[in-house]
Amino acid sequence: MSHTDQARFTHMKDGTQEDWAIIAKDFSAYARQLPARILSHLRLLDGDFGGFPVDRLTHSLQTATRAYRDGRDEEYVVCALLHDIGDTLASYNHPDIAAAILKPFVSDENLWMVEKHGIFQGYYFFHHLGMDRHLRDTFADHPQYRRTIEFCAKYDAAAFDPHYESLPLSVFEPMLERVFAQPKNSIYKAAIEQNSAKVQA
């Protein structure tokens, strides 16, 4: 990259429209590579068992496969695939990482489900750790309460079977690319759409 392809400011207060046009152009190309970066990070879960009967990638694929075979839509399936992607960097709050990655691209309903699944999943094991397994009931009045219970019961909690035949990651790659193609909820959404229109013109 030549110097002419880079912004020239050393403090953001000095940035010009030309500087930000350069940055916006570069960002568009970088954003298109987001699905590939997510897949690379998801592959870090391969071989990471953490004491579980299956490794974390297998668990993720199994959760997504179960949701897919149950007829869930692509966005839901992608949420199922990525729900534990935060395990590597956020051992104490992994659902928050998955939710942060998904937030610009998914519905409020799916976002809430992913963000809270750790608490809801706790129903199955919190009591073995001296914790309150009914902590999820704090959200009993929330519109997504039943939906998140269902996600955990049917897909997440059931996805630790070493003999289950999950679909390979390659099956889910096109779904992930479509879900992450364009943000639905982002402060940059208008700017991205405006920049895309200029490129197409």
Backbone as ProteinMPNN parsed JSONL, in Angstrom:
{"seq_chain_A": "MSHTDQARFTHMKDGTQEDWAIIAKDFSAYARQLPARILSHLRLLDGDFGGFPVDRLTHSLQTATRAYRDGRDEEYVVCALLHDIGDTLASYNHPDIAAAILKPFVSDENLWMVEKHGIFQGYYFFHHLGMDRHLRDTFADHPQYRRTIEFCAKYDAAAFDPHYESLPLSVFEPMLERVFAQPKNSIYKAAIEQNSAKVQA", "coords_chain_A": {"N_chain_A": [[0.852, -1.202, 0.0], [0.66, 2.135, -0.954], [1.727, 5.394, 0.252], [-0.123, 7.232, -0.569], [-2.436, 5.854, -0.489], [-3.251, 5.863, 2.052], [-4.681, 7.372, 4.962], [-3.748, 10.664, 6.164], [-3.71, 11.864, 8.639], [-2.604, 12.348, 12.065], [-3.965, 12.616, 14.332], [-7.341, 12.107, 15.008], [-8.955, 14.385, 14.92], [-7.939, 15.933, 12.927], [-8.585, 14.725, 10.59], [-9.624, 14.492, 7.174], [-12.22, 14.759, 4.623], [-11.272, 13.409, 2.43], [-9.384, 11.719, 3.6], [-11.082, 10.026, 5.065], [-12.543, 8.903, 3.031], [-10.677, 7.243, 1.868], [-10.269, 5.471, 3.997], [-12.859, 4.419, 4.289], [-13.177, 3.083, 1.863], [-11.222, 1.088, 2.101], [-12.235, -0.191, 4.325], [-14.58, -1.369, 3.372], [-13.655, -3.473, 1.751], [-12.326, -4.94, 3.704], [-14.414, -5.601, 5.441], [-15.88, -7.354, 3.876], [-14.434, -9.646, 4.135], [-15.064, -10.619, 6.574], [-16.714, -12.991, 7.155], [-14.842, -15.047, 6.556], [-12.853, -14.57, 8.446], [-14.279, -15.079, 10.78], [-14.835, -17.796, 10.469], [-12.231, -18.797, 10.594], [-11.625, -18.255, 13.243], [-13.545, -19.798, 14.491], [-12.603, -22.321, 13.885], [-10.561, -22.581, 15.688], [-11.636, -23.83, 17.835], [-11.514, -26.472, 17.353], [-10.552, -29.6, 18.505], [-10.428, -28.731, 21.094], [-11.397, -29.766, 23.999], [-11.958, -29.335, 26.749], [-12.719, -30.989, 28.826], [-15.228, -31.903, 28.13], [-17.5, -34.281, 26.469], [-17.242, -34.046, 23.701], [-15.277, -32.085, 21.386], [-15.091, -28.446, 21.246], [-15.613, -27.377, 18.717], [-16.937, -29.491, 17.447], [-19.189, -29.592, 19.105], [-20.331, -27.113, 18.427], [-20.876, -27.457, 15.686], [-22.633, -29.598, 15.888], [-24.751, -28.478, 17.328], [-25.636, -26.538, 15.477], [-26.274, -28.215, 13.313], [-28.377, -29.759, 14.356], [-30.295, -27.759, 14.711], [-30.605, -26.928, 12.052], [-31.553, -29.292, 10.806], [-33.938, -29.405, 12.028], [-35.405, -27.562, 10.759], [-34.978, -24.838, 11.144], [-34.471, -21.343, 10.325], [-31.878, -19.758, 8.277], [-30.521, -17.677, 9.656], [-30.984, -18.289, 12.347], [-29.726, -20.793, 12.458], [-27.063, -20.063, 11.963], [-26.606, -18.554, 14.244], [-26.771, -20.631, 16.092], [-24.523, -22.056, 15.311], [-22.454, -20.287, 15.982], [-22.707, -19.756, 18.681], [-20.999, -20.406, 20.815], [-18.557, -19.318, 20.161], [-17.059, -17.504, 21.522], [-15.634, -18.828, 23.487], [-12.83, -19.141, 23.457], [-11.596, -16.655, 24.026], [-13.065, -15.494, 26.022], [-13.555, -16.794, 28.653], [-15.132, -16.533, 30.895], [-17.37, -15.192, 30.13], [-18.483, -16.014, 27.654], [-20.924, -15.972, 26.058], [-21.378, -13.255, 25.616], [-19.442, -12.449, 23.792], [-20.085, -13.882, 21.445], [-22.597, -12.746, 21.01], [-21.881, -10.068, 20.56], [-20.486, -10.25, 18.139], [-22.514, -11.125, 16.443], [-24.476, -9.173, 16.663], [-24.821, -6.854, 14.802], [-26.037, -8.128, 12.669], [-28.215, -9.817, 13.063], [-31.6, -10.626, 14.159], [-33.36, -9.02, 16.901], [-34.506, -10.932, 18.532], [-33.039, -13.319, 18.061], [-30.55, -12.398, 18.82], [-30.875, -11.869, 21.59], [-31.362, -14.427, 22.513], [-28.896, -15.745, 22.013], [-27.195, -14.161, 23.563], [-28.119, -14.654, 26.156], [-27.963, -17.384, 26.468], [-26.082, -18.757, 28.028], [-26.819, -18.427, 30.716], [-29.314, -19.666, 30.662], [-28.635, -22.225, 29.852], [-27.424, -23.021, 32.12], [-29.295, -24.217, 33.708], [-29.026, -26.936, 33.486], [-26.7, -27.611, 34.812], [-25.766, -25.822, 36.807], [-26.467, -26.335, 39.5], [-24.784, -28.394, 40.189], [-22.473, -27.121, 40.65], [-22.782, -25.603, 42.85], [-24.385, -23.446, 42.364], [-27.282, -21.474, 41.426], [-29.627, -23.16, 39.694], [-31.948, -22.228, 38.649], [-31.621, -19.693, 37.778], [-32.228, -18.621, 35.328], [-34.898, -18.034, 35.502], [-35.158, -15.476, 36.288], [-35.696, -14.082, 34.065], [-38.257, -14.722, 33.357], [-40.509, -13.303, 32.523], [-39.8, -12.267, 30.136], [-40.148, -11.799, 26.573], [-38.648, -13.611, 25.04], [-38.092, -15.749, 26.63], [-39.19, -18.443, 26.68], [-38.402, -19.24, 24.169], [-35.629, -19.245, 24.316], [-35.188, -21.169, 26.264], [-36.051, -23.348, 24.761], [-34.112, -23.379, 22.692], [-31.809, -24.096, 24.129], [-32.599, -26.588, 25.239], [-33.306, -28.234, 22.989], [-31.218, -28.007, 21.14], [-28.608, -26.893, 22.03], [-27.949, -28.03, 24.674], [-28.241, -30.662, 23.986], [-26.186, -31.298, 22.328], [-23.788, -32.906, 22.639], [-23.024, -35.375, 21.828], [-20.916, -37.903, 20.972], [-21.351, -39.675, 18.906], [-23.099, -38.613, 17.133], [-23.92, -37.626, 13.833], [-22.789, -34.92, 12.545], [-23.237, -32.205, 10.228], [-20.67, -31.087, 7.962], [-18.449, -28.24, 8.413], [-18.271, -26.849, 6.021], [-20.819, -26.913, 4.89], [-22.188, -24.975, 6.262], [-20.867, -22.641, 5.684], [-21.718, -21.035, 3.357], [-24.174, -20.101, 4.378], [-23.348, -18.585, 6.55], [-21.907, -16.612, 5.206], [-23.993, -15.329, 3.826], [-25.611, -14.365, 5.948], [-23.851, -12.595, 7.144], [-23.476, -10.729, 5.185], [-24.492, -8.129, 5.002], [-24.941, -5.549, 7.327], [-27.714, -5.249, 9.592], [-28.241, -3.792, 11.813], [-26.487, -1.256, 12.726], [-24.45, 1.51, 13.638], [-23.096, 2.444, 11.523], [-24.533, 1.813, 9.307], [-26.011, 3.471, 7.463], [-23.926, 4.936, 6.293], [-22.472, 2.876, 5.121], [-24.299, 1.891, 3.23], [-24.556, 4.164, 1.617], [-21.965, 4.399, 0.61], [-21.813, 1.989, -0.79], [-23.692, 2.473, -2.793], [-22.423, 4.476, -4.256], [-20.255, 3.061, -5.276], [-21.553, 1.267, -6.979], [-22.662, 2.972, -8.825]], "CA_chain_A": [[0.0, 0.0, 0.0], [1.435, 3.366, -1.013], [1.326, 6.423, 1.211], [-1.305, 7.924, -1.101], [-3.59, 5.022, -0.188], [-3.465, 5.901, 3.486], [-5.017, 8.679, 5.537], [-2.532, 11.382, 6.547], [-3.781, 12.485, 9.961], [-2.014, 11.684, 13.229], [-5.03, 12.717, 15.338], [-8.602, 12.058, 14.269], [-9.532, 15.725, 14.75], [-7.376, 16.522, 11.712], [-8.983, 13.941, 9.43], [-10.369, 15.185, 6.119], [-13.147, 13.897, 3.889], [-10.452, 12.548, 1.579], [-8.844, 10.675, 4.471], [-12.118, 9.07, 5.423], [-12.913, 8.183, 1.806], [-9.676, 6.176, 1.762], [-10.549, 4.499, 5.058], [-14.132, 3.76, 3.976], [-12.935, 2.161, 0.751], [-10.482, -0.037, 2.644], [-13.124, -0.89, 5.247], [-15.52, -2.186, 2.598], [-12.959, -4.701, 1.375], [-12.04, -5.668, 4.938], [-15.677, -6.124, 5.967], [-16.289, -8.505, 3.06], [-13.649, -10.797, 4.581], [-15.487, -10.967, 7.928], [-17.071, -14.411, 7.308], [-13.633, -15.885, 6.557], [-12.183, -14.408, 9.742], [-15.096, -15.77, 11.776], [-14.601, -19.226, 10.282], [-10.888, -19.095, 11.108], [-11.681, -18.262, 14.7], [-14.349, -20.957, 14.884], [-11.754, -23.513, 13.768], [-9.712, -22.669, 16.882], [-12.327, -24.691, 18.796], [-11.251, -27.854, 16.963], [-9.629, -30.285, 19.403], [-10.509, -28.136, 22.437], [-12.453, -30.514, 24.683], [-12.287, -28.721, 28.029], [-13.345, -31.988, 29.683], [-16.528, -32.315, 27.597], [-17.441, -35.503, 25.658], [-16.841, -33.677, 22.331], [-14.576, -30.8, 21.398], [-15.995, -27.304, 21.131], [-16.061, -27.231, 17.327], [-17.953, -30.526, 17.237], [-20.401, -29.125, 19.795], [-20.909, -26.026, 17.634], [-21.43, -28.055, 14.462], [-23.772, -30.427, 16.261], [-25.845, -27.565, 17.672], [-26.13, -25.965, 14.222], [-26.869, -29.293, 12.517], [-29.666, -30.088, 14.949], [-31.217, -26.661, 14.389], [-30.842, -26.99, 10.605], [-32.395, -30.454, 10.498], [-35.244, -29.145, 12.623], [-36.093, -26.611, 9.899], [-34.773, -23.437, 11.521], [-33.973, -20.522, 9.216], [-30.425, -19.618, 8.213], [-30.009, -16.806, 10.713], [-31.032, -19.077, 13.582], [-28.693, -21.832, 12.346], [-25.769, -19.395, 12.133], [-26.519, -18.251, 15.679], [-26.459, -21.903, 16.744], [-23.134, -22.385, 14.976], [-21.495, -19.363, 16.6], [-23.102, -19.389, 20.048], [-19.886, -20.604, 21.756], [-17.31, -18.89, 19.542], [-16.314, -16.701, 22.493], [-14.971, -19.66, 24.494], [-11.366, -19.016, 23.458], [-11.132, -15.368, 24.563], [-13.934, -15.008, 27.097], [-13.893, -18.0, 29.397], [-16.109, -16.233, 31.935], [-18.555, -14.522, 29.569], [-18.451, -16.322, 26.226], [-22.09, -15.561, 25.264], [-21.28, -11.835, 25.259], [-18.61, -12.33, 22.589], [-20.914, -14.332, 20.317], [-23.641, -11.733, 20.789], [-21.261, -8.869, 19.989], [-20.186, -10.545, 16.731], [-23.764, -11.293, 15.702], [-25.408, -8.061, 16.888], [-25.218, -6.039, 13.642], [-26.525, -8.925, 11.551], [-29.331, -10.71, 13.369], [-32.777, -10.049, 14.794], [-33.291, -8.834, 18.35], [-34.894, -12.193, 19.16], [-31.89, -14.228, 18.015], [-29.47, -11.798, 19.605], [-31.152, -12.083, 23.007], [-31.208, -15.861, 22.745], [-27.463, -16.036, 22.076], [-26.61, -13.428, 24.68], [-28.56, -15.217, 27.436], [-27.987, -18.848, 26.486], [-25.239, -19.28, 29.098], [-27.627, -18.475, 31.935], [-30.379, -20.653, 30.461], [-27.982, -23.533, 29.818], [-27.061, -23.338, 33.494], [-30.338, -25.057, 34.321], [-28.613, -28.326, 33.443], [-25.494, -27.942, 35.586], [-25.396, -24.879, 37.855], [-26.63, -26.923, 40.83], [-23.624, -29.242, 40.455], [-21.362, -26.22, 40.973], [-23.182, -24.78, 43.979], [-25.055, -22.263, 41.846], [-28.741, -21.562, 41.303], [-29.985, -23.628, 38.353], [-33.14, -21.511, 38.218], [-31.263, -18.292, 37.522], [-32.915, -18.205, 34.096], [-36.253, -17.589, 35.817], [-35.101, -14.015, 36.403], [-36.197, -13.563, 32.786], [-39.503, -15.446, 33.061], [-41.484, -12.426, 31.867], [-39.261, -11.752, 28.867], [-40.776, -12.451, 25.405], [-37.799, -14.667, 24.478], [-37.793, -16.729, 27.678], [-39.502, -19.804, 26.22], [-37.616, -19.511, 22.964], [-34.255, -19.53, 24.719], [-35.26, -22.495, 26.887], [-36.145, -24.321, 23.671], [-32.799, -23.444, 22.031], [-30.902, -24.879, 24.975], [-33.083, -27.964, 25.411], [-33.342, -29.005, 21.744], [-30.022, -27.908, 20.308], [-27.354, -26.668, 22.739], [-27.707, -29.034, 25.714], [-28.273, -31.996, 23.376], [-25.127, -31.373, 21.312], [-22.545, -33.444, 23.202], [-23.058, -36.796, 21.487], [-19.782, -38.241, 20.093], [-21.788, -40.547, 17.807], [-24.019, -37.887, 16.258], [-23.292, -37.267, 12.561], [-22.998, -33.505, 12.22], [-22.842, -31.731, 8.904], [-19.353, -30.431, 8.007], [-18.445, -26.783, 8.449], [-18.453, -26.335, 4.663], [-22.259, -26.765, 4.627], [-22.66, -23.758, 6.915], [-20.118, -21.464, 5.212], [-22.547, -20.12, 2.557], [-25.168, -19.475, 5.252], [-22.645, -17.56, 7.313], [-21.6, -15.518, 4.276], [-25.223, -14.587, 3.551], [-26.042, -13.647, 7.155], [-22.902, -11.518, 7.418], [-23.263, -9.943, 3.971], [-24.874, -6.722, 5.182], [-25.489, -5.322, 8.679], [-29.08, -4.741, 9.762], [-28.235, -2.899, 12.968], [-25.154, -0.701, 12.946], [-24.409, 2.973, 13.505], [-22.463, 2.736, 10.23], [-25.364, 1.259, 8.244], [-26.307, 4.481, 6.442], [-22.683, 5.249, 5.591], [-22.128, 1.71, 4.301], [-25.226, 1.873, 2.093], [-24.214, 5.292, 0.752], [-20.718, 4.053, -0.058], [-22.119, 0.929, -1.746], [-24.393, 3.094, -3.909], [-21.411, 5.178, -5.058], [-19.461, 2.052, -5.976], [-22.384, 0.682, -8.025], [-23.015, 4.006, -9.801]], "C_chain_A": [[0.88, 1.242, 0.0], [0.901, 4.371, -0.013], [0.064, 7.147, 0.745], [-2.583, 7.138, -0.835], [-3.91, 5.002, 1.297], [-3.857, 7.311, 3.922], [-3.745, 9.327, 6.085], [-2.567, 11.956, 7.958], [-3.045, 11.658, 11.021], [-2.944, 11.789, 14.438], [-6.34, 12.804, 14.569], [-9.213, 13.435, 14.028], [-9.052, 16.396, 13.477], [-7.761, 15.76, 10.446], [-9.837, 14.725, 8.46], [-11.345, 14.211, 5.46], [-12.376, 12.929, 2.996], [-9.84, 11.398, 2.39], [-9.887, 9.588, 4.723], [-12.672, 8.331, 4.216], [-11.956, 7.014, 1.584], [-9.983, 5.06, 2.764], [-11.828, 3.719, 4.756], [-13.967, 2.738, 2.858], [-12.224, 0.905, 1.256], [-11.375, -0.87, 3.559], [-14.075, -1.816, 4.5], [-14.901, -3.526, 2.215], [-12.704, -5.581, 2.604], [-13.308, -6.322, 5.491], [-16.15, -7.341, 5.179], [-15.561, -9.786, 3.465], [-14.069, -11.275, 5.981], [-15.899, -12.436, 8.063], [-15.855, -15.328, 7.361], [-12.893, -15.781, 7.889], [-12.954, -15.126, 10.851], [-14.876, -17.283, 11.682], [-13.229, -19.639, 10.816], [-10.895, -19.172, 12.625], [-12.493, -19.457, 15.208], [-13.505, -22.225, 14.849], [-10.788, -23.657, 14.94], [-10.328, -23.578, 17.94], [-12.09, -26.177, 18.511], [-10.216, -28.472, 17.909], [-9.629, -29.763, 20.826], [-11.687, -28.765, 23.178], [-12.888, -29.861, 25.99], [-12.99, -29.682, 28.983], [-14.679, -32.509, 29.182], [-16.391, -33.589, 26.75], [-17.038, -35.262, 24.202], [-16.086, -32.351, 22.401], [-15.547, -29.67, 21.047], [-16.447, -27.056, 19.69], [-17.144, -28.262, 17.011], [-19.27, -30.123, 17.897], [-21.098, -28.044, 18.979], [-21.566, -26.556, 16.372], [-22.673, -28.887, 14.766], [-24.983, -29.575, 16.618], [-26.476, -26.995, 16.4], [-26.833, -27.018, 13.371], [-28.25, -29.66, 13.047], [-30.705, -29.015, 14.632], [-31.594, -26.694, 12.904], [-31.798, -28.123, 10.25], [-33.792, -30.311, 11.082], [-36.012, -28.067, 11.851], [-35.947, -25.15, 10.292], [-34.207, -22.648, 10.343], [-32.466, -20.297, 9.342], [-29.857, -18.771, 9.341], [-29.953, -17.559, 12.04], [-29.914, -20.115, 13.585], [-27.303, -21.234, 12.539], [-25.564, -19.002, 13.594], [-26.159, -19.514, 16.463], [-25.005, -22.291, 16.517], [-22.141, -21.557, 15.79], [-21.735, -19.107, 18.086], [-21.967, -19.513, 21.067], [-18.549, -20.125, 21.205], [-16.446, -18.063, 20.5], [-15.534, -17.502, 23.511], [-13.469, -19.417, 24.582], [-10.876, -17.76, 24.172], [-11.933, -14.871, 25.757], [-14.444, -16.184, 27.912], [-14.996, -17.77, 30.425], [-17.367, -15.541, 31.405], [-18.683, -14.767, 28.066], [-19.705, -15.92, 25.457], [-22.029, -14.099, 24.819], [-20.477, -11.623, 23.987], [-19.404, -12.741, 21.356], [-21.967, -13.288, 19.985], [-23.067, -10.48, 20.141], [-20.948, -9.064, 18.505], [-21.469, -10.545, 15.896], [-24.647, -10.045, 15.693], [-25.767, -7.25, 15.643], [-26.004, -6.791, 12.579], [-27.781, -9.742, 11.814], [-30.469, -9.961, 14.066], [-32.552, -9.882, 16.297], [-33.597, -10.132, 19.087], [-33.723, -13.179, 19.196], [-30.729, -13.702, 18.842], [-29.659, -12.082, 21.087], [-30.935, -13.547, 23.38], [-29.733, -16.238, 22.899], [-26.838, -15.403, 23.315], [-26.932, -14.075, 26.029], [-28.416, -16.738, 27.529], [-27.137, -19.439, 27.609], [-25.985, -19.416, 30.41], [-28.689, -19.567, 31.825], [-29.816, -22.079, 30.433], [-27.612, -23.993, 31.228], [-28.086, -24.183, 34.224], [-29.876, -26.508, 34.434], [-27.407, -28.65, 34.326], [-25.148, -26.99, 36.726], [-25.466, -25.498, 39.256], [-25.492, -27.865, 41.197], [-22.405, -28.419, 40.868], [-21.691, -25.299, 42.138], [-23.848, -23.484, 43.58], [-26.553, -22.511, 41.724], [-29.122, -21.959, 39.883], [-31.196, -22.887, 37.789], [-32.876, -20.025, 37.956], [-31.964, -17.751, 36.279], [-34.307, -17.64, 34.373], [-36.319, -16.097, 36.118], [-35.741, -13.366, 35.178], [-37.544, -14.173, 32.4], [-40.535, -14.599, 32.328], [-41.003, -11.896, 30.517], [-39.885, -12.495, 27.686], [-39.961, -13.621, 24.831], [-37.458, -15.768, 25.478], [-38.004, -18.166, 27.182], [-38.642, -20.207, 25.025], [-36.18, -19.906, 23.318], [-34.175, -20.852, 25.476], [-35.263, -23.575, 25.805], [-34.806, -24.485, 22.954], [-31.842, -24.324, 22.832], [-31.324, -26.346, 25.03], [-32.937, -28.806, 24.139], [-32.017, -29.063, 21.012], [-28.719, -27.829, 21.104], [-27.05, -27.776, 23.742], [-27.621, -30.453, 25.143], [-27.066, -32.271, 22.477], [-23.777, -31.821, 21.868], [-22.414, -34.943, 22.925], [-21.917, -37.139, 20.52], [-20.177, -39.057, 18.871], [-22.748, -39.853, 16.841], [-23.278, -37.471, 14.982], [-23.658, -35.835, 12.178], [-22.64, -33.233, 10.776], [-21.482, -31.042, 9.015], [-19.489, -28.914, 7.975], [-18.722, -26.181, 7.076], [-19.924, -26.127, 4.307], [-22.765, -25.426, 5.163], [-21.976, -22.488, 6.409], [-20.964, -20.528, 4.35], [-23.616, -19.411, 3.387], [-24.527, -18.32, 6.025], [-22.333, -16.348, 6.431], [-22.837, -14.682, 3.976], [-25.679, -13.778, 4.764], [-25.148, -12.44, 7.42], [-22.648, -10.621, 6.205], [-23.511, -8.454, 4.182], [-25.453, -6.529, 6.586], [-26.912, -4.788, 8.649], [-29.111, -3.653, 10.828], [-26.812, -2.412, 13.234], [-25.225, 0.815, 12.824], [-23.805, 3.373, 12.166], [-23.331, 2.327, 9.045], [-25.627, 2.264, 7.118], [-25.065, 4.805, 5.621], [-22.272, 4.111, 4.664], [-23.004, 1.664, 3.057], [-24.909, 2.982, 1.102], [-22.95, 4.993, -0.046], [-20.939, 2.968, -1.107], [-22.806, 1.493, -2.993], [-23.411, 3.823, -4.828], [-20.59, 4.203, -5.888], [-20.221, 1.48, -7.158], [-22.719, 1.674, -9.136], [-21.994, 4.122, -10.925]], "O_chain_A": [[1.75, 1.387, 0.859], [-0.209, 4.238, 0.502], [-0.724, 7.619, 1.564], [-3.684, 7.68, -0.94], [-4.742, 4.216, 1.748], [-3.426, 8.304, 3.336], [-2.784, 8.637, 6.426], [-1.561, 12.484, 8.431], [-2.887, 10.444, 10.89], [-2.728, 11.123, 15.451], [-6.421, 13.518, 13.57], [-9.915, 13.633, 13.036], [-9.69, 17.331, 12.994], [-7.316, 16.108, 9.352], [-10.675, 15.53, 8.868], [-11.303, 13.005, 5.703], [-12.773, 11.777, 2.825], [-9.786, 10.258, 1.929], [-9.608, 8.395, 4.608], [-13.219, 7.238, 4.363], [-12.37, 5.933, 1.166], [-9.959, 3.876, 2.43], [-11.877, 2.503, 4.944], [-14.552, 1.656, 2.906], [-12.584, -0.21, 0.879], [-11.289, -2.098, 3.573], [-14.342, -2.928, 4.953], [-15.534, -4.575, 2.337], [-12.848, -6.802, 2.549], [-13.274, -7.462, 5.952], [-16.751, -8.254, 5.745], [-16.026, -10.886, 3.169], [-13.494, -12.227, 6.51], [-15.468, -13.086, 9.015], [-15.84, -16.289, 8.131], [-12.372, -16.773, 8.399], [-12.353, -15.71, 11.753], [-14.746, -17.961, 12.7], [-13.086, -20.702, 11.419], [-10.255, -20.041, 13.219], [-12.161, -20.05, 16.234], [-13.674, -23.107, 15.691], [-10.252, -24.742, 15.165], [-9.63, -24.046, 18.84], [-12.424, -27.033, 19.329], [-9.129, -27.922, 18.087], [-8.914, -30.288, 21.68], [-12.833, -28.348, 23.007], [-14.079, -29.841, 26.299], [-13.761, -29.258, 29.843], [-15.216, -33.462, 29.746], [-15.28, -33.941, 26.352], [-16.544, -36.175, 23.54], [-16.239, -31.589, 23.356], [-16.672, -29.912, 20.61], [-17.556, -26.57, 19.471], [-18.15, -27.938, 16.38], [-20.339, -30.295, 17.312], [-22.323, -28.055, 18.853], [-22.679, -26.157, 16.026], [-23.64, -28.884, 14.004], [-26.111, -29.909, 16.255], [-27.699, -26.971, 16.262], [-27.873, -26.74, 12.774], [-29.187, -29.849, 12.27], [-31.854, -29.326, 14.322], [-32.757, -26.508, 12.547], [-32.741, -27.931, 9.482], [-34.718, -31.015, 10.678], [-37.124, -27.697, 12.229], [-36.711, -24.306, 9.823], [-33.545, -23.211, 9.471], [-31.86, -20.603, 10.369], [-28.825, -19.112, 9.917], [-28.966, -17.463, 12.768], [-29.234, -20.296, 14.594], [-26.458, -21.832, 13.205], [-24.454, -19.112, 14.115], [-25.342, -19.47, 17.383], [-24.338, -22.793, 17.422], [-21.113, -22.068, 16.233], [-21.02, -18.306, 18.688], [-21.966, -18.807, 22.075], [-17.502, -20.495, 21.737], [-15.237, -17.942, 20.302], [-14.829, -16.916, 24.333], [-12.895, -19.481, 25.669], [-9.85, -17.796, 24.852], [-11.521, -13.927, 26.43], [-15.626, -16.523, 27.861], [-15.714, -18.702, 30.787], [-18.32, -15.329, 32.154], [-18.958, -13.844, 27.3], [-19.587, -15.55, 24.288], [-22.566, -13.744, 23.769], [-20.782, -10.733, 23.194], [-19.4, -12.04, 20.344], [-22.201, -12.982, 18.815], [-23.7, -9.892, 19.265], [-21.125, -8.144, 17.706], [-21.496, -10.025, 14.78], [-25.478, -9.884, 14.8], [-26.95, -6.974, 15.443], [-26.579, -6.174, 11.683], [-28.356, -10.305, 10.881], [-30.313, -8.82, 14.499], [-31.674, -10.514, 16.884], [-33.02, -10.404, 20.14], [-33.449, -13.794, 20.226], [-30.014, -14.469, 19.487], [-28.718, -12.49, 21.768], [-30.39, -13.855, 24.44], [-29.372, -16.972, 23.819], [-26.052, -16.035, 24.021], [-26.107, -14.046, 26.943], [-28.72, -17.319, 28.571], [-27.445, -20.527, 28.096], [-25.812, -20.397, 31.133], [-28.933, -20.304, 32.781], [-30.444, -23.015, 30.928], [-27.501, -25.189, 31.497], [-27.777, -24.796, 35.246], [-30.276, -27.225, 35.352], [-27.114, -29.82, 34.568], [-24.298, -27.328, 37.55], [-24.618, -25.215, 40.102], [-25.251, -28.114, 42.378], [-21.424, -28.962, 41.376], [-20.974, -24.331, 42.392], [-23.879, -22.529, 44.356], [-27.023, -23.635, 41.901], [-28.953, -21.164, 38.958], [-31.437, -22.919, 36.583], [-33.801, -19.214, 37.921], [-32.257, -16.558, 36.194], [-34.835, -16.862, 33.579], [-37.404, -15.52, 36.194], [-36.258, -12.251, 35.246], [-37.925, -14.139, 31.229], [-41.356, -15.137, 31.585], [-41.722, -11.16, 29.84], [-40.13, -13.698, 27.78], [-40.525, -14.52, 24.206], [-36.622, -16.626, 25.195], [-37.099, -18.996, 27.262], [-38.219, -21.355, 24.895], [-35.596, -20.791, 22.693], [-33.191, -21.579, 25.341], [-34.569, -24.585, 25.919], [-34.407, -25.606, 22.642], [-31.157, -25.183, 22.278], [-30.491, -27.24, 24.882], [-32.498, -29.954, 24.2], [-31.718, -30.049, 20.338], [-27.813, -28.629, 20.87], [-25.992, -28.4, 23.664], [-27.006, -31.334, 25.743], [-26.943, -33.364, 21.925], [-22.75, -31.197, 21.603], [-21.781, -35.677, 23.682], [-21.945, -36.712, 19.366], [-19.421, -39.125, 17.902], [-23.161, -40.443, 15.843], [-22.136, -37.014, 15.049], [-24.698, -35.582, 11.571], [-21.835, -33.946, 10.177], [-21.17, -30.47, 10.059], [-20.517, -28.378, 7.562], [-19.339, -25.12, 6.977], [-20.242, -25.252, 3.502], [-23.666, -24.82, 4.582], [-22.448, -21.382, 6.673], [-20.938, -19.319, 4.583], [-23.93, -18.249, 3.13], [-25.091, -17.231, 6.133], [-22.477, -15.204, 6.861], [-22.748, -13.458, 3.882], [-26.091, -12.627, 4.62], [-25.62, -11.393, 7.863], [-21.699, -9.837, 6.206], [-22.817, -7.617, 3.604], [-26.355, -7.263, 6.99], [-27.27, -3.98, 7.792], [-29.905, -2.715, 10.754], [-26.03, -3.095, 13.896], [-25.973, 1.343, 12.001], [-23.978, 4.507, 11.719], [-22.914, 2.477, 7.896], [-25.478, 1.928, 5.943], [-25.138, 4.935, 4.399], [-21.783, 4.347, 3.559], [-22.51, 1.427, 1.955], [-24.981, 2.777, -0.109], [-22.874, 5.297, -1.237], [-20.34, 3.006, -2.182], [-22.539, 1.05, -4.11], [-23.561, 3.784, -6.049], [-20.267, 4.47, -7.046], [-19.64, 1.23, -8.214], [-23.024, 1.272, -10.259], [-22.156, 4.949, -11.822]]}, "name": "protein", "num_of_chains": 1, "seq": "MSHTDQARFTHMKDGTQEDWAIIAKDFSAYARQLPARILSHLRLLDGDFGGFPVDRLTHSLQTATRAYRDGRDEEYVVCALLHDIGDTLASYNHPDIAAAILKPFVSDENLWMVEKHGIFQGYYFFHHLGMDRHLRDTFADHPQYRRTIEFCAKYDAAAFDPHYESLPLSVFEPMLERVFAQPKNSIYKAAIEQNSAKVQA"}
